[in-house]
Amino acid sequence: MYTIGSQASITRKAPVGITKAISLDPYEGDMAFYANHDLVNRGIKQGLSVTPNPYNKEEHFSFYKVSFTIDADVLGKDEWIIEDYFYEGERLWLTIQKPQNAIVGKVSKEEDEDGNLYYKVDNDKEIYVDGKQLRVNKALMESAGKNKENLQFRSNILKSEDKGNEDEQKEDKSTRSKKPNIKIQDFEEEDDYYVFFVSKDPEYDENNKTLKIESGLQKILGNEEIMCREVKQGNIFKLYKKENEEESKEIGEIYIGKAGNKYKVTFEVSEEEKKKRIMEILNAIKNGLYAQSSNESNTIIPLFLVAGYVKVPSPVFHPYLELSRIDEKTYEVIGVSDALNNGWIDGKIFLMDSKRVNIDGDIKDDRVTGNWDDFLKELNSNSSSGINKH
């Protein structure tokens, strides 16, 4: 999601849905008593006088019923509406918000010993310009945004576009904070500098000793590892990931078309990349998820699992399945046969149980397999719109 000031944010429906994880056993009011000894030990090693801070935590050990649904039509695909774009040097600039500008004052144009031009602010802080790429001394920038995830220029080095030096000196603090500025989302750090791209080449005013820098909210596609290459002039681009010095692999495609006075951008990963991501999600769910609470490492592992191709991205198995207790340590899942009669199911079905959680009765259905690898092989060649997993 991109949050854009005074505009609707760019959002996307998640391709992986999950139902609420409902406990199948009642909560018995179990409590655990903890104290943050690790934090205390770190304080003691620093010479501080600290004591543990005890706390209670509710704990519950139970079976949970939960379903995951992967929408294969949505996964790896996204659409944006943007203001503008341009392509240069295997990089694609997408301007999400109209450009803003920042005017840096007290700037002198300098030349290093190799004859390269750069700009110096307040006689000791540098801005290096290489076309639309800037390398800015960190002392000239500050964090911005609600979560401090963006960069902007410090207000004390900026000038207003329509004010001279004398008026600038008379401004109060509230006025200075309202000077035009830019926000940078994509940037890298190199020693004492931030490196980022802007919308156009900075403009230097020799008379007023100012440097005008313009940039909108942008997404830049392409870097040293990912290359963006134009396929059809102006509106179709492909992304390639560098495998080694000689080889690269296609990982997606970008199509750009007009949408009124703006542009519609459609992103779509390659089929190979989409299948890879689906396999990774499925294997993670089947083999278990990592969970951590109060410095305790746990796993969430399925003791019963049913997975299948479905025609709609909806948890169609979920309503049929319930857990029934056989004895103190053994359970059985009821409703599997009923679930397999659902008309949305299309293709192979994977079933897995365990000694602790058994399937009620014998399942006689040619679509059912207990071989995970066979199931995944068919998934690779299956074109259904949804994949349902419990």
Sequence and secondary structure as in RCSB ss.txt:
>XXXX:A:sequence
MYTIGSQASITRKAPVGITKAISLDPYEGDMAFYANHDLVNRGIKQGLSVTPNPYNKEEHFSFYKVSFTIDADVL
GKDEWIIEDYFYEGERLWLTIQKPQNAIVGKVSKEEDEDGNLYYKVDNDKEIYVDGKQLRVNKALMESAGKNKEN
LQFRSNILKSEDKGNEDEQKEDKSTRSKKPNIKIQDFEEEDDYYVFFVSKDPEYDENNKTLKIESGLQKILGNEE
IMCREVKQGNIFKLYKKENEEESKEIGEIYIGKAGNKYKVTFEVSEEEKKKRIMEILNAIKNGLYAQSSNESNTI
IPLFLVAGYVKVPSPVFHPYLELSRIDEKTYEVIGVSDALNNGWIDGKIFLMDSKRVNIDGDIKDDRVTGNWDDF
LKELNSNSSSGINKH
>XXXX:A:secstr
 B  TTS  B    SEEE   EESS     EEEE  HHHHHHHHHTT       EEEE     EE  EEEETTTT
TEEEEEESEEEEETTEEEEE S  EEEEE SEEEEE TTS EEEEETTTEEEEEETTEEEEEGGGEEEESTTS E
EEE GGGB  TT  HHHHHH  HHHHTTS    B S EEETTEEEEE SS  EEETTTTEEEEEE SEEEE  SS
EEEEEEETTTEEEEEEE SSS EEEEEEEEEEEETTEEEEEEEE HHHHHHHHHHHHHHHHH EEEEETTEEEEE
  SSEEEEEESSSS  SGGG EEEE SSS EEEE HHHHHT TTEEEEEEEE  SSEEESS    TTEE  HHHH
HHHHHH   SEEEE 
